[in-house]
Amino acid sequence: MSQLPKRFEKLHQDYPEVAKAYEELGKAVHSSGPLDEKTRALIKLAISTSAGLEGAVHSHTRKAVELGISKEEIRQTVLLALPTIGLPSTMAAMSWVDDILEKK
């Protein structure tokens, strides 16, 4: 996986027990049901998009690329938010996705 964001690295340095608990929670959530890795990755991207979380959209886009998910699938995932979150929020999220995809 790519390098952790600096803020997350600082969390590990300053609060190692909290960081470990957070990572364990993530593992538990991912293994709690039947969804495959690709589906989970796209859902997490969609959640981040809908919440308007730029850093999370960047992170989940990177993870999706690392899993081999196509640019088209990533962009459609964001586009599906349009009727729910509106055009300005969707376009912002699409620009965050492009921040990552256009580097590749």
Secondary structure, 3 states (H helix, E strand, C coil): CCCCCHHHHHHHHHCHHHHHHHHHHHHHHHCCCCCCHHHHHHHHHHHHHHHCCHHHHHHHHHHHHHCCCCHHHHHHHHHCCHHHHCHHHHHHHHHHHHHHHCCC
